[in-house]
Amino acid sequence: MRSSFDFAPYRRSTVGFDRLFDLLETDLRGDAGEGYPPFDLSRQGEDSYRITLAVAGFRPGDIEVVAQQNQLIISGKRGEDNDEGQYLHRGIAARAFERRFQLADYVEVASADFDNGLLKIDLRRVVPEAMKPRKIEIGGSSPANDRLEAPKKKDLEAA
């Protein structure tokens, strides 16, 4: 049983969160063909991740990996089979696919490797120096100069 949630009140009172609400609504609706190809998502370190897709029957030239605007799109289309034999059973999927992954800010694709029917895509988070936290030195005068001194009796008589 799927429940619906209305994000309209939140959309009216926030600015710049449209993409977040779109992602939440898409996730609540679910996607029908999201089971193929199967994949694993793992954390390799503090700021590194790996997506591993099982793409048996595909060659590296049949697969395209595109990263754009916080989205990773992996698509595959098998070339023509030159086998002369007649299949009695075809269990290895030959259908085209497209799988999309939403990437967080500052996550970029480091590499993509194909080995033994597995496509491994390494991702890393690279936060720009300007966005990293930095310590701010607090300036000011010494505490002795911050106090106001009462005028001395001698200064009052001269005036």
Residue pairs with C-beta under 8 A, 6 or more apart in sequence:
2 28
2 30
4 28
5 24
5 28
7 21
7 24
7 25
10 17
10 21
11 17
11 18
11 21
19 70
23 102
34 99
36 93
36 95
36 97
37 53
37 54
37 55
37 76
37 93
37 97
37 99
38 53
38 54
39 51
39 52
39 53
39 54
39 99
40 50
40 51
40 52
41 49
41 50
41 51
41 52
42 49
42 50
42 52
43 49
44 50
44 122
47 124
47 125
47 126
48 110
48 122
48 123
48 124
48 125
49 107
49 122
49 123
49 124
50 120
50 121
50 122
50 123
51 72
51 101
51 120
51 121
51 123
52 118
52 119
52 120
52 121
53 74
53 99
53 118
53 119
53 121
54 117
54 118
55 63
55 76
55 114
55 117
55 118
55 119
56 92
56 93
56 117
57 78
57 92
57 93
57 94
57 117
58 76
58 78
58 117
59 79
60 114
61 79
62 76
62 77
62 78
62 79
63 74
63 75
63 76
63 114
63 119
64 73
64 74
64 75
64 76
65 72
65 73
65 74
65 109
65 112
65 119
65 121
66 72
66 73
66 74
66 75
67 73
67 103
67 108
67 109
70 102
70 103
70 104
70 105
70 107
71 100
71 101
71 102
71 103
72 100
72 101
72 103
72 109
72 121
72 123
73 98
73 99
73 100
74 97
74 98
74 99
74 100
74 101
74 119
74 121
75 96
75 97
75 98
75 99
76 96
76 97
76 98
77 96
78 94
78 96
81 94
103 123
104 125
106 125
106 126
106 127
106 128
106 131
107 123
107 124
107 125
107 126
108 123
108 124
108 126
109 121
109 122
109 123
110 122
110 123
110 124
111 121
111 122
112 119
112 120
112 121
112 122
113 119
113 120
113 122
114 120
140 146
